[in-house]
Amino acid sequence: MTEGNFVDYVKIHAESGNGGKGSAHLHREKYVAKGGPDGGDGGRGGHIIVRGNQNLWTLVGFKFKKHFKAGHGEHGGKQRSTGADGEDVYLEVPLGTVIKNTDTQETIFEITEHNQEKMLLEGGMGGRGNWHFKTSTNQTPRYAQPGIPGQEIDVTLELKVLADVGLVGFPNAGKSTLLSVITSAKPKIADYEFTTLKPNLGIVEYRDFRSFVMADIPGIIEGAAEGKGLGHYFLRHIERNATLLFLVPADSKDIVKEYKILLDELRRYNPELLDKERLIAVSKSDMLDEELISEIQDELNEGLDGVPYMFISSVAQKGITELKDRLWSMLNDEKVLKS
């Protein structure tokens, strides 16, 4: 999937259908002088329904069509014939989509399961035909109910990527390179900041045909929680990840400080993110000799408060298998398997 096709934020307008009018028909038949009322009910208007689809990864389907209108209910007919219901409209969205009222920004509901259906707007009820209003004192009512009008709303669809592992790091920390090595994903990679402008997803193949999903989130900068850089645009994707993998390059001036800046940005955005399991991977470690690794280990042991870490190199394929083992054990609460 190209970056241009990854759409995770759209605004749409939806309208449910009007209910059909009830009929005020009076029965007419040869040799029946006073047949009485036989007007049927109007059909209900079509609903607007949101449905989860696990085969979708993006909201790109809403990029060019942003107005959705359900069908109107048909009017009632003679012989108590009920009008047909209006056609429902289904909005297929990827799992992890949050639906908000655009005007109030209140969350209406979230879609997290395949084939999960939520009613966004109900169609208007059909009006009742005149036969409902027949009484002992009013044998031939010549009126019926009109249908109830449909509803309309402006909503915002926000996609929060559903992934097992979220890659967190400053721009150019090597997240896209790691994703390209550990999965079959082909993210854009270059030696400058903000190469990644949209989240990339990849499936990590593990032992015995098992797998888990990893997401490369665009790089964080200081002040991201206040909206600087790409700000909230990408931070919301981290909320859905089960485990956070912090990637800090070995050539960083201060690995512990860089990690704590990243952690603080997550805390300021949403303190609940700190409850997720964390693992620190020191990338580009093929540049380090044993002496430098030992020095960095001493710094990490002293400054990380027990957060686990490991040294990896995506280019040299160093520590990649061990990283997959560690992540799998964190996701499934299992002991790390040995080769």
JOLINZI-V364892 format. One record per residue. N is the residue number from 1. PSI is psi in radians with two decimals (none if undefined). Layout:
{{N PSI} {N PSI}}
//
This chain:
{{1 2.26} {2 2.78} {3 -0.64} {4 -0.42} {5 -0.11} {6 1.78} {7 2.12} {8 0.20} {9 2.00} {10 2.69} {11 2.33} {12 2.86} {13 2.30} {14 2.50} {15 2.25} {16 2.90} {17 2.70} {18 2.59} {19 2.56} {20 2.72} {21 2.51} {22 2.70} {23 2.46} {24 0.54} {25 2.50} {26 2.34} {27 2.29} {28 2.16} {29 2.52} {30 2.35} {31 0.04} {32 1.80} {33 -0.77} {34 1.52} {35 -0.39} {36 3.11} {37 2.43} {38 0.49} {39 2.29} {40 2.97} {41 2.67} {42 2.66} {43 2.70} {44 2.71} {45 2.76} {46 2.54} {47 2.79} {48 2.03} {49 2.35} {50 2.29} {51 2.35} {52 2.48} {53 1.96} {54 -0.21} {55 -0.06} {56 2.48} {57 -0.06} {58 2.85} {59 0.40} {60 -0.44} {61 -0.34} {62 0.13} {63 -0.63} {64 -0.29} {65 2.00} {66 0.06} {67 2.20} {68 2.26} {69 2.14} {70 2.86} {71 2.69} {72 2.61} {73 2.55} {74 2.73} {75 2.68} {76 2.80} {77 -3.02} {78 2.97} {79 0.66} {80 0.57} {81 2.12} {82 2.36} {83 2.67} {84 2.56} {85 2.61} {86 2.67} {87 2.27} {88 2.65} {89 2.21} {90 2.23} {91 1.89} {92 2.16} {93 2.70} {94 2.75} {95 2.44} {96 0.15} {97 2.30} {98 2.28} {99 2.12} {100 2.62} {101 2.09} {102 -0.62} {103 -0.73} {104 -0.25} {105 0.29} {106 2.44} {107 2.18} {108 -0.88} {109 3.03} {110 2.62} {111 2.05} {112 -0.10} {113 2.63} {114 2.34} {115 0.16} {116 2.29} {117 2.36} {118 2.39} {119 2.06} {120 -0.85} {121 2.31} {122 2.48} {123 2.72} {124 2.53} {125 2.57} {126 2.60} {127 2.67} {128 2.48} {129 2.92} {130 -0.32} {131 -0.36} {132 -0.41} {133 0.15} {134 2.26} {135 3.08} {136 -0.45} {137 -0.16} {138 1.46} {139 -0.46} {140 1.21} {141 2.31} {142 0.51} {143 2.76} {144 2.92} {145 2.47} {146 2.79} {147 2.68} {148 2.33} {149 2.67} {150 3.12} {151 2.85} {152 2.69} {153 2.60} {154 2.16} {155 2.70} {156 2.25} {157 2.12} {158 2.23} {159 2.17} {160 1.98} {161 2.27} {162 1.85} {163 2.67} {164 -0.72} {165 2.27} {166 2.26} {167 2.14} {168 2.31} {169 2.92} {170 2.84} {171 2.50} {172 0.50} {173 -0.15} {174 0.28} {175 -0.81} {176 -0.65} {177 -0.78} {178 -0.77} {179 -0.68} {180 -0.47} {181 -0.71} {182 -0.29} {183 -3.10} {184 0.13} {185 2.67} {186 1.22} {187 2.81} {188 2.25} {189 2.27} {190 2.86} {191 0.97} {192 2.79} {193 2.67} {194 0.67} {195 -0.75} {196 2.08} {197 -0.19} {198 2.64} {199 2.48} {200 2.42} {201 2.49} {202 2.60} {203 2.12} {204 2.05} {205 2.22} {206 -3.00} {207 2.70} {208 0.69} {209 0.33} {210 2.83} {211 2.88} {212 2.85} {213 2.33} {214 2.43} {215 2.28} {216 1.89} {217 2.40} {218 2.55} {219 2.47} {220 2.56} {221 2.84} {222 2.35} {223 0.10} {224 -0.62} {225 -0.44} {226 0.09} {227 0.10} {228 2.71} {229 -2.25} {230 -0.18} {231 -2.34} {232 -0.26} {233 -0.62} {234 -0.39} {235 -0.53} {236 -0.44} {237 -0.46} {238 -0.39} {239 -0.47} {240 -0.09} {241 2.43} {242 -0.67} {243 2.47} {244 2.19} {245 1.90} {246 2.18} {247 2.06} {248 2.19} {249 2.59} {250 -0.41} {251 0.21} {252 2.55} {253 -0.62} {254 1.74} {255 -0.77} {256 -0.77} {257 -0.72} {258 -0.73} {259 -0.75} {260 -0.54} {261 -0.78} {262 -0.79} {263 -0.67} {264 -0.63} {265 -0.71} {266 -0.71} {267 -0.74} {268 -0.51} {269 -0.84} {270 1.83} {271 -0.42} {272 -0.34} {273 -0.43} {274 -0.18} {275 -0.20} {276 2.68} {277 2.51} {278 2.56} {279 2.36} {280 2.25} {281 2.11} {282 1.82} {283 2.97} {284 0.54} {285 -0.06} {286 -0.24} {287 -0.14} {288 2.48} {289 3.09} {290 -0.65} {291 -0.76} {292 -0.69} {293 -0.73} {294 -0.72} {295 -0.75} {296 -0.67} {297 -0.71} {298 -0.72} {299 -0.74} {300 -0.72} {301 -0.56} {302 -0.59} {303 -0.10} {304 -0.01} {305 0.71} {306 0.04} {307 2.24} {308 2.60} {309 2.85} {310 2.81} {311 2.30} {312 2.87} {313 2.01} {314 -0.69} {315 -0.77} {316 0.04} {317 0.61} {318 2.18} {319 0.16} {320 -0.77} {321 -0.76} {322 -0.63} {323 -0.77} {324 -0.70} {325 -0.80} {326 -0.77} {327 -0.73} {328 -0.73} {329 -0.62} {330 -0.67} {331 -0.53} {332 0.10} {333 0.78} {334 2.85} {335 2.54} {336 2.25} {337 2.55} {338 2.50} {339 none}}
//
